[in-house]
Structure formats: structure tokens, C-alpha cells
Amino acid sequence: MNMDFLENLLSSVARRARQRPGNERASQRGRATVASGVDGLISACDVLLTGGGGEASQILVAQRLLAGYAELDADGRRTFLTRLAERHGANPEQIHAAYAAYREGESEADLRTLIEACEPPRQELLRRLNLCPGGTYELVKMRADLQAHLGESSALTGLDADFAHLFASWFNRGFLVLKSIDWNTPAAVLEKLIRYEAVHEIQDWNDLRRRLDPEDRRCYAFFHPAIGDEPLIFVEVALCRGIPGDIQMLLAGGDEVAPHDADTAVFYSISNCQAGLKGISFGNFLIKQVVHELRRELPELDNFVTLSPVPGFAKWLAERREAGECRLTNDAATALDETRWRDDPQARERLESELLPLAAHYLTQAKQRHGLPRDPVARFHLGNGASLHRLNWPADISTKGCRQAHGLMVNYRYEPDRIEQNHEAYTREGSVICTAEIQRQARRAQPLLEPPVDV
């Protein structure tokens, strides 16, 4: 798919719409309709839903509505979203009447009427806002604003569901464009990588260059034609000999590996870029396609692994200790609480024999109420068909790495011939596919997690 062609096509359509005869009058009507403030924007929503004034006029109203929303302050946006959600929800009386008609006749026509009645008018309004140039990205940003207010009312939760329903179609895999990013990529895109990096902060342009410029580094991102050079998600890759277990060494770079001498591709950072697309899954498609691209470029690669954080481990361990459900030895507890292990090899050795079994238990046995792994990164990779390959400690001694996981990181392994099998086992049974070594480590955690015996 040629994204530049699609972008130019969308711009051309918008330009022609503005140049149509009568658009000057339509523009005047648009200005009159979208008055300043929330009241004016709500009135504009009503105009869009009635469909009056023709296509060109509707596009102009939509453009001005989105521009007016962007000018509101935070309180104004919250008020607008609340009123939009409450004013344009589904009509219960129409739903009951349509359902009664369907029960009576059970015809296709009755079914279509019922489906239409169940769809809130908000969804059609969002579709019409999406027709104007740049509308898709403005709606993504609008949903990002909405995320801060979920839970304040059922209407706002419903509006968020409407956004998610539409975005799942607008951003499906068929519309996504995979691009390779390197040091020669336009600066406007590179600046966004610095801004959106969510796993290992990019310190400056020199840091970014270390991640993109060497021969043994790769970066891939998904884009969508309707939002131009705004990445949706990107992954940073290092080509290595062997499977690494230390993120500081990986980020520092230095000893480059010739790509055709590498046997391992390491996905060491995956960042979602658009808060308004929360819940819309891109990562599974991204990793699988990147594996495909790398295998085609470098057939010598044998291993496709991650070097992933374990963001929930420290919190889980603290909860277990506070509840009296985990009993570290005094030496291990002191080494952990005072972070002595970072500078003291003996303290590190004492802690390792207890911390790694607990980490193995956490990743394989600690579950949410729905039976899925508690750790969000584990859910992501296991749900994509990866297996839990190796625990690495200490692997991330940054402040963030110690706060989230006491320095622990994990290799998840993607085996192209087993991805679907692993995914099915995880989806059907919640199975955590892992190595025999990790299973042994998890069993060693049992004495540390047994409740104390009353004497």
C-alpha cells in the first residue's frame, strides 16, 4: 500500500470539497452554526445528525466543530463530552418497541430496525466528524481526553465504547502501513519516537542515534494513511549473537554485530503512541510482521525474543509480604529493601536464590480474576503466542527498573512455527508456556509462600 498516495488522495478530496460552487455560502453557514463555547458545539452536533445543508456544508460544520473543540480548556472539553454522551445516547423506548416488533415478526426488516435502534446516535455523529480532512486524528485525541473521565458516568463509559467500536474498524490491520525507521527518516517522525518512547526513555538525539544508526539496529512502526506521520506503535530491535539479558549493555551499544553474523533478533522496546487508541490491538500484528520481515532479510536468524520489563512484580511481592504470605530470609529481605544487591555481590547472591523463584511463580501462577496472568506485559506476549523463555536478574538497574521489578527482566520467545499453537493454548486454557527451568524455579518458590506454622 502506498501511504503517500492515500494521503495525497485524502487531501485532494478535501481541497475539491472546499472549491465546489456554493461552498462560500456553505462556509458562512458553517461559521454561523458552530458558535463559540460548548452550547455552540452541541448545536453543531445536532446539525450534523440531521444531515441538512448538503455534503460540503456538513464537512465544513464538522471541521469547525472539531476546531472549536480543540480551543476548549480541560473543563470545557469534559462538559462537551458529558453533554454529547448524555444527549445522543440510544433511546430506550425505541429499543423496546423495535424488540417487541422483532419478537412478533422475526423478519430481517425487524432485525435491522432493532439493530439501528440499539446503536446510539453518537456513533453516527462520530462517523460524520470523521469525514472531514484530519478528522480521524482529531477524534483519536478527543478519545484521549475522554479517558481521564471514565467512571464519572455510565454515559461517558458508553461514549468510550462507541469510540472503541468505530476505531476497531477504522484501524484494522488492512489499513495499517508498516514502515522501517532509521537515522535518515525525516526529523518530524524521529522527534515523535523520542516523545512516545514508553519503555526505555530516549535521553537525547545521540541516544536515539545509537538505537537507529548502527547496522545491527532496526526500528519498525505502524502508520495509518488518515493520520499522516503520526506513528501508532513502534518496536526497537537489536541484532545479536546469543540472547541478551542486560538492557543497560544493549542500550549502550558499542560492539556492533554484522547483521549476517547475528543469530538473534531482540525486541527490546515496544511503545504504543496514541492514548486515544487504548484497547485497539496493534502489537500482535506488528511483532508477527516484523518477524516475517527479518526472516526475509536475514534467514540466518534463529531466535526472535524480547527483553521485556516485568512492571507488576515489585508491587505483587510487596503485597504478598505485607499480607504475611511471603517469607524472605532476613538477609534477602535486607538486601532487597535497602537495594544492597546493586553494589554488594554477596547480597546479590543471597537475594537471587529467593527472588528468581518468586518471579517465576509470579509470572506463571499469579492471575487476575479472569484467570489471565497478572502481569500486563506477560498477558501481551503470551497472548500473542510467545513463550516465557528466561528470567534475567539483574537486568535493569535503572531507577524505573528497580522500582517496578527489582531489576528483573524477561525474555519471551517467538517461535514462528509455534506461535499459533501457543496462542490457542493460552486463549483456551490460560496456559503459560515456559521452559522447564522456569517451571523448576516456580516450584522452588513454594516454601517461601507457605503460611507460617502456628506453634
KAGIWO-V60141 format. One record per residue. PHI is phi in degrees with one decimal (999 if undefined). PSI is psi in whole degrees, -180 to 180 (* if undefined). OMEGA is omega in degrees with one decimal (* if undefined). Layout:
# KAGIWO-V60141
phi:PHI psi:PSI omega:OMEGA
phi:PHI psi:PSI omega:OMEGA
This chain:
# KAGIWO-V60141
phi:999 psi:132 omega:179.0
phi:-92.6 psi:102 omega:-175.5
phi:-67.5 psi:-37 omega:179.6
phi:-61.1 psi:-40 omega:178.3
phi:-62.2 psi:-44 omega:-178.7
phi:-66.5 psi:-40 omega:178.3
phi:-62.4 psi:-44 omega:179.1
phi:-64.4 psi:-37 omega:179.2
phi:-63.0 psi:-45 omega:179.7
phi:-62.1 psi:-42 omega:179.1
phi:-65.1 psi:-38 omega:-179.9
phi:-64.8 psi:-43 omega:179.0
phi:-61.1 psi:-44 omega:-179.9
phi:-63.5 psi:-42 omega:-178.9
phi:-63.8 psi:-41 omega:179.6
phi:-66.4 psi:-36 omega:179.1
phi:-62.7 psi:-38 omega:179.9
phi:-71.8 psi:-24 omega:-176.1
phi:-92.3 psi:-3 omega:-177.5
phi:-63.7 psi:147 omega:175.7
phi:-57.3 psi:139 omega:178.5
phi:88.7 psi:-5 omega:-178.3
phi:-70.2 psi:-22 omega:176.4
phi:-64.5 psi:-43 omega:177.8
phi:-66.9 psi:-39 omega:178.3
phi:-62.2 psi:-39 omega:179.1
phi:-62.6 psi:-40 omega:178.5
phi:-64.0 psi:-41 omega:177.8
phi:-63.9 psi:-38 omega:179.6
phi:-63.0 psi:-43 omega:179.2
phi:-63.0 psi:-39 omega:-178.3
phi:-68.6 psi:-35 omega:-175.3
phi:-74.0 psi:-44 omega:-175.5
phi:-91.4 psi:81 omega:177.4
phi:-73.1 psi:166 omega:-179.1
phi:-71.2 psi:152 omega:175.7
phi:87.7 psi:172 omega:-175.3
phi:-63.8 psi:-41 omega:-178.9
phi:-57.9 psi:-43 omega:179.7
phi:-64.9 psi:-38 omega:179.7
phi:-68.7 psi:-38 omega:177.3
phi:-65.3 psi:-40 omega:176.1
phi:-61.8 psi:-39 omega:178.3
phi:-64.1 psi:-36 omega:175.7
phi:-60.5 psi:-42 omega:178.1
phi:-61.3 psi:-42 omega:179.8
phi:-62.6 psi:-44 omega:-179.9
phi:-62.6 psi:-40 omega:-177.3
phi:-73.5 psi:-28 omega:177.5
phi:-75.3 psi:-22 omega:175.7
phi:76.9 psi:14 omega:-177.9
phi:-79.9 psi:157 omega:172.3
phi:94.7 psi:-4 omega:179.2
phi:86.3 psi:166 omega:-173.8
phi:-63.1 psi:-46 omega:-177.8
phi:-61.2 psi:-43 omega:179.0
phi:-64.1 psi:-40 omega:179.3
phi:-62.3 psi:-42 omega:179.5
phi:-63.4 psi:-41 omega:179.9
phi:-66.5 psi:-41 omega:176.5
phi:-61.2 psi:-44 omega:179.5
phi:-62.1 psi:-44 omega:178.9
phi:-59.8 psi:-46 omega:-176.9
phi:-71.6 psi:-32 omega:176.5
phi:-63.6 psi:-47 omega:-179.7
phi:-65.5 psi:-37 omega:177.3
phi:-65.9 psi:-40 omega:177.9
phi:-65.3 psi:-38 omega:177.4
phi:-63.2 psi:-42 omega:-178.6
phi:-62.6 psi:-25 omega:-178.6
phi:-85.0 psi:-11 omega:179.5
phi:-70.8 psi:151 omega:171.7
phi:-81.1 psi:180 omega:-174.1
phi:-59.5 psi:-43 omega:179.1
phi:-65.9 psi:-40 omega:178.8
phi:-63.6 psi:-40 omega:179.4
phi:-66.3 psi:-42 omega:178.5
phi:-62.2 psi:-43 omega:179.2
phi:-62.7 psi:-45 omega:179.8
phi:-60.9 psi:-48 omega:-178.2
phi:-62.9 psi:-39 omega:179.2
phi:-65.3 psi:-46 omega:-179.7
phi:-66.9 psi:-38 omega:176.1
phi:-61.0 psi:-46 omega:-178.8
phi:-63.1 psi:-43 omega:-176.3
phi:-77.4 psi:-35 omega:-173.8
phi:-77.1 psi:-31 omega:-171.5
phi:-120.3 psi:37 omega:172.9
phi:-82.3 psi:175 omega:178.6
phi:-67.5 psi:151 omega:-179.0
phi:-93.2 psi:113 omega:-177.3
phi:-59.3 psi:-39 omega:-178.7
phi:-64.2 psi:-41 omega:178.2
phi:-65.9 psi:-37 omega:178.7
phi:-65.1 psi:-46 omega:-179.6
phi:-61.9 psi:-43 omega:-179.6
phi:-65.0 psi:-42 omega:-179.5
phi:-66.6 psi:-38 omega:179.5
phi:-66.9 psi:-41 omega:177.9
phi:-62.0 psi:-41 omega:178.8
phi:-64.8 psi:-39 omega:-179.5
phi:-68.3 psi:-42 omega:177.8
phi:-60.9 psi:-34 omega:-178.4
phi:-74.0 psi:-47 omega:-172.5
phi:-106.4 psi:-29 omega:-178.8
phi:50.1 psi:36 omega:178.2
phi:-91.9 psi:164 omega:176.9
phi:-62.2 psi:-38 omega:179.5
phi:-64.2 psi:-41 omega:178.0
phi:-65.2 psi:-37 omega:179.5
phi:-65.7 psi:-44 omega:178.9
phi:-62.3 psi:-40 omega:178.3
phi:-63.1 psi:-41 omega:178.9
phi:-64.3 psi:-44 omega:179.9
phi:-62.0 psi:-44 omega:179.1
phi:-63.2 psi:-38 omega:179.9
phi:-67.6 psi:-33 omega:-177.5
phi:-76.8 psi:-20 omega:-179.1
phi:-82.1 psi:121 omega:179.0
phi:-62.8 psi:141 omega:175.4
phi:-55.3 psi:-21 omega:177.1
phi:-54.8 psi:-37 omega:-177.6
phi:-65.7 psi:-42 omega:177.9
phi:-65.9 psi:-36 omega:177.1
phi:-61.5 psi:-44 omega:178.7
phi:-63.2 psi:-38 omega:177.5
phi:-61.5 psi:-41 omega:-178.0
phi:-72.6 psi:-34 omega:173.9
phi:-64.6 psi:-32 omega:-178.3
phi:-71.3 psi:-14 omega:-177.3
phi:-73.1 psi:-25 omega:-175.8
phi:-82.1 psi:153 omega:179.5
phi:-56.0 psi:131 omega:-179.3
phi:79.2 psi:0 omega:-176.1
phi:-64.2 psi:-37 omega:-177.4
phi:-59.5 psi:-48 omega:-177.6
phi:-69.0 psi:-36 omega:177.4
phi:-63.8 psi:-36 omega:177.8
phi:-71.0 psi:-35 omega:175.2
phi:-61.6 psi:-43 omega:178.9
phi:-67.9 psi:-35 omega:178.0
phi:-62.7 psi:-42 omega:178.9
phi:-67.0 psi:-32 omega:175.8
phi:-61.3 psi:-40 omega:175.1
phi:-62.3 psi:-40 omega:-177.1
phi:-63.5 psi:-33 omega:-176.1
phi:-56.3 psi:-30 omega:-177.6
phi:-71.9 psi:-13 omega:-173.1
phi:-118.8 psi:8 omega:178.2
phi:-62.4 psi:141 omega:-177.6
phi:95.6 psi:-14 omega:178.7
phi:-75.1 psi:-29 omega:177.2
phi:-159.7 psi:155 omega:178.2
phi:-66.7 psi:-29 omega:179.4
phi:-65.1 psi:-42 omega:178.3
phi:-65.9 psi:-37 omega:176.0
phi:-62.7 psi:-40 omega:177.4
phi:-64.8 psi:-40 omega:177.8
phi:-62.8 psi:-41 omega:177.8
phi:-62.0 psi:-39 omega:177.5
phi:-64.2 psi:-36 omega:176.8
phi:-63.4 psi:-46 omega:176.6
phi:-56.9 psi:-50 omega:-176.3
phi:-61.4 psi:-40 omega:179.7
phi:-61.0 psi:-45 omega:-178.9
phi:-72.4 psi:-42 omega:-178.8
phi:-63.4 psi:-33 omega:179.0
phi:-59.5 psi:-31 omega:176.7
phi:-83.5 psi:-45 omega:-176.2
phi:-66.9 psi:-29 omega:-177.2
phi:-113.8 psi:32 omega:178.4
phi:-72.1 psi:166 omega:-170.8
phi:-56.1 psi:-32 omega:-177.4
phi:-63.7 psi:-22 omega:-179.2
phi:-95.2 psi:-10 omega:-174.0
phi:-83.9 psi:143 omega:-179.0
phi:-119.0 psi:122 omega:177.8
phi:-86.7 psi:128 omega:177.4
phi:-127.6 psi:141 omega:172.6
phi:-85.3 psi:133 omega:-178.4
phi:-114.2 psi:132 omega:176.3
phi:-138.3 psi:-172 omega:-174.9
phi:-66.1 psi:-18 omega:179.4
phi:-91.5 psi:-2 omega:175.7
phi:-63.2 psi:145 omega:-179.8
phi:-50.6 psi:143 omega:-175.6
phi:-59.6 psi:-31 omega:-179.4
phi:-60.3 psi:-36 omega:178.0
phi:-76.7 psi:-42 omega:-179.2
phi:-61.9 psi:-37 omega:176.6
phi:-60.3 psi:-36 omega:-180.0
phi:-69.8 psi:-33 omega:175.9
phi:-62.2 psi:-43 omega:178.2
phi:-60.7 psi:-43 omega:-176.5
phi:-70.0 psi:-39 omega:-171.2
phi:-92.8 psi:-12 omega:-179.8
phi:-54.6 psi:121 omega:-171.8
phi:-112.9 psi:-10 omega:-174.7
phi:-102.1 psi:-56 omega:179.3
phi:-125.6 psi:104 omega:-173.5
phi:-52.4 psi:135 omega:174.6
phi:-86.8 psi:118 omega:-170.7
phi:-72.8 psi:-41 omega:-175.7
phi:-165.2 psi:-174 omega:-178.5
phi:-66.1 psi:-33 omega:177.3
phi:-64.6 psi:-40 omega:176.7
phi:-62.8 psi:-44 omega:178.4
phi:-61.1 psi:-41 omega:-179.3
phi:-62.3 psi:-38 omega:177.6
phi:-61.1 psi:-28 omega:-177.7
phi:-87.9 psi:-18 omega:-173.4
phi:-116.6 psi:-32 omega:-167.8
phi:-82.6 psi:-39 omega:-177.0
phi:-61.2 psi:156 omega:-179.1
phi:-61.2 psi:-30 omega:-174.3
phi:-93.9 psi:18 omega:178.1
phi:-119.7 psi:146 omega:177.3
phi:-138.7 psi:155 omega:173.7
phi:-147.1 psi:135 omega:-179.6
phi:-131.2 psi:147 omega:-179.8
phi:-142.7 psi:151 omega:170.6
phi:-94.4 psi:136 omega:173.9
phi:-123.8 psi:164 omega:177.3
phi:-127.0 psi:132 omega:-175.7
phi:-55.3 psi:-31 omega:-174.8
phi:-77.2 psi:-14 omega:-178.6
phi:-123.7 psi:20 omega:167.1
phi:61.9 psi:-128 omega:-172.4
phi:-91.5 psi:19 omega:174.1
phi:-86.6 psi:112 omega:178.2
phi:-68.7 psi:149 omega:175.5
phi:-90.7 psi:-41 omega:-179.0
phi:-159.6 psi:147 omega:175.5
phi:-141.8 psi:156 omega:-179.8
phi:-129.7 psi:137 omega:176.9
phi:-103.1 psi:136 omega:-172.5
phi:-128.1 psi:140 omega:172.4
phi:-119.4 psi:136 omega:175.0
phi:-94.8 psi:128 omega:-172.0
phi:-137.1 psi:167 omega:164.9
phi:-103.2 psi:114 omega:-174.4
phi:85.6 psi:168 omega:-176.8
phi:-94.2 psi:116 omega:-176.4
phi:-77.7 psi:157 omega:179.0
phi:-135.8 psi:22 omega:-178.1
phi:-139.6 psi:111 omega:-175.5
phi:-72.0 psi:-32 omega:-179.2
phi:-62.1 psi:-42 omega:178.8
phi:-66.5 psi:-38 omega:-179.4
phi:-66.3 psi:-42 omega:-179.2
phi:-72.0 psi:-32 omega:-178.6
phi:-68.8 psi:-31 omega:-179.1
phi:67.2 psi:-155 omega:177.8
phi:115.5 psi:-75 omega:-178.0
phi:-84.2 psi:94 omega:-177.2
phi:-73.4 psi:148 omega:175.7
phi:-110.2 psi:129 omega:175.2
phi:-62.0 psi:130 omega:-174.1
phi:-49.7 psi:-40 omega:-177.2
phi:-78.5 psi:-6 omega:173.2
phi:-95.3 psi:-9 omega:-177.7
phi:-76.8 psi:147 omega:174.2
phi:-118.2 psi:-3 omega:-174.6
phi:-137.2 psi:135 omega:169.9
phi:-108.9 psi:125 omega:-175.6
phi:-111.9 psi:120 omega:173.3
phi:-89.3 psi:104 omega:-171.5
phi:-106.8 psi:-5 omega:175.6
phi:-157.3 psi:125 omega:175.9
phi:-126.2 psi:120 omega:-174.5
phi:-125.6 psi:124 omega:168.1
phi:-78.1 psi:139 omega:-171.2
phi:-103.6 psi:-26 omega:-171.3
phi:-114.7 psi:109 omega:-179.2
phi:-60.3 psi:-30 omega:-179.8
phi:-71.1 psi:-9 omega:178.1
phi:-105.7 psi:22 omega:177.7
phi:-56.5 psi:133 omega:179.2
phi:90.6 psi:-10 omega:176.0
phi:-94.1 psi:115 omega:-169.8
phi:-82.7 psi:122 omega:173.8
phi:-118.2 psi:-28 omega:-170.5
phi:-59.7 psi:-40 omega:-178.6
phi:-64.3 psi:-42 omega:177.2
phi:-65.8 psi:-41 omega:-175.9
phi:-61.3 psi:-52 omega:-176.0
phi:-62.5 psi:-44 omega:-178.6
phi:-63.8 psi:-39 omega:-179.9
phi:-71.9 psi:-36 omega:177.8
phi:-65.9 psi:-40 omega:175.0
phi:-57.3 psi:-45 omega:178.7
phi:-60.8 psi:-45 omega:-179.1
phi:-64.1 psi:-42 omega:-178.7
phi:-68.8 psi:-38 omega:178.1
phi:-64.5 psi:-36 omega:179.0
phi:-70.0 psi:-40 omega:-178.9
phi:-76.3 psi:-40 omega:-172.8
phi:-132.4 psi:80 omega:-177.4
phi:-63.1 psi:-13 omega:179.4
phi:-73.8 psi:-14 omega:-178.1
phi:-65.9 psi:130 omega:179.5
phi:-105.8 psi:-29 omega:-172.9
phi:-121.4 psi:135 omega:172.9
phi:-124.0 psi:107 omega:-172.9
phi:-133.3 psi:166 omega:171.7
phi:-107.3 psi:164 omega:162.2
phi:-124.6 psi:95 omega:-164.2
phi:-110.5 psi:147 omega:173.1
phi:-73.2 psi:167 omega:177.2
phi:-127.0 psi:74 omega:-165.3
phi:-66.4 psi:-17 omega:-178.2
phi:-100.8 psi:-1 omega:-171.2
phi:-67.2 psi:-48 omega:-176.4
phi:-62.3 psi:-41 omega:179.4
phi:-65.3 psi:-44 omega:179.6
phi:-61.0 psi:-45 omega:-178.4
phi:-64.5 psi:-40 omega:178.1
phi:-63.1 psi:-40 omega:178.8
phi:-64.1 psi:-43 omega:-179.8
phi:-64.3 psi:-41 omega:-179.4
phi:-68.1 psi:-41 omega:179.8
phi:-64.4 psi:-35 omega:-179.5
phi:-81.5 psi:-1 omega:-178.9
phi:75.1 psi:20 omega:-177.2
phi:-101.6 psi:5 omega:178.1
phi:-142.7 psi:129 omega:-174.6
phi:-122.5 psi:93 omega:172.6
phi:-76.3 psi:151 omega:172.4
phi:-66.9 psi:161 omega:-177.9
phi:-59.2 psi:-43 omega:-179.2
phi:-63.7 psi:-44 omega:-179.2
phi:-67.4 psi:-41 omega:179.9
phi:-63.7 psi:-41 omega:179.1
phi:-65.3 psi:-44 omega:179.8
phi:-61.6 psi:-37 omega:-178.6
phi:-73.6 psi:-49 omega:-173.4
phi:-69.3 psi:-33 omega:-178.3
phi:-100.9 psi:8 omega:-178.9
phi:48.7 psi:35 omega:178.9
phi:-64.6 psi:-28 omega:-175.5
phi:-60.5 psi:-21 omega:-178.0
phi:-67.3 psi:-28 omega:-176.3
phi:-121.6 psi:-11 omega:-173.6
phi:-116.6 psi:107 omega:-178.4
phi:-58.3 psi:-36 omega:-179.5
phi:-67.9 psi:-42 omega:177.6
phi:-63.5 psi:-36 omega:179.3
phi:-64.5 psi:-42 omega:-179.7
phi:-64.1 psi:-42 omega:180.0
phi:-64.9 psi:-39 omega:-177.5
phi:-73.5 psi:-36 omega:-174.8
phi:-59.1 psi:-39 omega:-176.3
phi:-66.4 psi:-18 omega:178.4
phi:-107.7 psi:-35 omega:-175.9
phi:-70.1 psi:-43 omega:-177.3
phi:-65.8 psi:-43 omega:174.1
phi:-59.3 psi:-41 omega:178.3
phi:-64.4 psi:-38 omega:177.7
phi:-65.3 psi:-41 omega:178.1
phi:-63.2 psi:-41 omega:176.8
phi:-63.0 psi:-45 omega:-179.8
phi:-57.2 psi:-47 omega:-174.9
phi:-74.0 psi:-28 omega:-176.8
phi:-101.5 psi:-24 omega:-172.5
phi:-119.2 psi:-28 omega:-178.4
phi:-73.3 psi:119 omega:-173.1
phi:-125.0 psi:157 omega:168.6
phi:-76.4 psi:176 omega:179.8
phi:-66.2 psi:-22 omega:179.0
phi:-87.2 psi:4 omega:176.1
phi:88.6 psi:5 omega:178.3
phi:-95.8 psi:158 omega:-179.2
phi:-54.7 psi:143 omega:-178.9
phi:-68.4 psi:-34 omega:-175.6
phi:-74.7 psi:127 omega:-175.2
phi:-66.5 psi:-35 omega:179.0
phi:-70.1 psi:-37 omega:175.8
phi:-62.1 psi:-44 omega:178.4
phi:-58.8 psi:-42 omega:-178.0
phi:-62.8 psi:-55 omega:-173.5
phi:-73.7 psi:-41 omega:178.0
phi:-65.2 psi:-37 omega:177.2
phi:-66.5 psi:-24 omega:176.9
phi:-84.7 psi:-5 omega:178.7
phi:101.7 psi:11 omega:176.5
phi:-81.5 psi:167 omega:172.9
phi:-118.1 psi:155 omega:178.1
phi:-81.3 psi:111 omega:-167.2
phi:-99.6 psi:-45 omega:-174.9
phi:-159.0 psi:143 omega:172.3
phi:-94.8 psi:139 omega:-179.1
phi:-124.7 psi:122 omega:178.9
phi:-151.9 psi:135 omega:-12.0
phi:-77.3 psi:138 omega:-176.0
phi:-122.6 psi:-25 omega:179.5
phi:-140.2 psi:99 omega:-177.0
phi:-98.2 psi:17 omega:173.4
phi:-67.1 psi:164 omega:178.6
phi:-57.5 psi:-44 omega:179.9
phi:-65.6 psi:-43 omega:-179.1
phi:-64.0 psi:-38 omega:178.2
phi:-72.7 psi:-38 omega:-179.3
phi:-66.2 psi:-41 omega:-175.1
phi:-83.4 psi:-36 omega:-169.8
phi:-146.0 psi:19 omega:-179.6
phi:52.4 psi:34 omega:175.6
phi:88.0 psi:1 omega:-177.2
phi:-78.9 psi:141 omega:168.4
phi:-138.3 psi:165 omega:-172.9
phi:-133.0 psi:143 omega:166.2
phi:-96.3 psi:118 omega:166.4
phi:-97.4 psi:140 omega:-176.0
phi:-112.4 psi:132 omega:175.2
phi:-106.0 psi:109 omega:175.9
phi:-102.8 psi:110 omega:-172.9
phi:-50.3 psi:-35 omega:-177.4
phi:-80.3 psi:-9 omega:-177.0
phi:-120.2 psi:0 omega:-176.0
phi:-58.1 psi:-49 omega:-177.3
phi:-66.2 psi:-41 omega:178.6
phi:-62.0 psi:-45 omega:178.5
phi:-64.1 psi:-42 omega:180.0
phi:-61.0 psi:-43 omega:-179.8
phi:-64.2 psi:-43 omega:-179.8
phi:-64.0 psi:-39 omega:178.9
phi:-68.2 psi:-43 omega:-176.5
phi:-68.5 psi:-43 omega:-176.6
phi:-75.3 psi:-44 omega:-168.6
phi:-119.6 psi:-4 omega:-175.0
phi:70.0 psi:22 omega:-175.8
phi:-69.7 psi:134 omega:173.9
phi:-99.2 psi:102 omega:-179.8
phi:-75.4 psi:123 omega:-177.2
phi:-148.9 psi:171 omega:-179.5
phi:-75.1 psi:163 omega:177.8
phi:-62.7 psi:-34 omega:-179.9
phi:-63.5 psi:-42 omega:179.1
phi:-68.3 psi:-36 omega:175.7
phi:-62.2 psi:-41 omega:177.7
phi:-64.4 psi:-42 omega:178.5
phi:-59.8 psi:-43 omega:-178.7
phi:-62.1 psi:-37 omega:178.6
phi:-66.6 psi:-33 omega:179.5
phi:-67.9 psi:-15 omega:-179.7
phi:-78.4 psi:-18 omega:-172.5
phi:-57.9 psi:-46 omega:179.0
phi:-60.9 psi:-31 omega:179.6
phi:-74.2 psi:-20 omega:-175.7
phi:-105.3 psi:-3 omega:179.4
phi:-75.0 psi:138 omega:179.7
phi:-64.4 psi:148 omega:179.5
phi:-61.6 psi:147 omega:-179.7
phi:-86.8 psi:128 omega:177.1
phi:-71.5 psi:135 omega:-179.8
phi:-108.9 psi:* omega:*
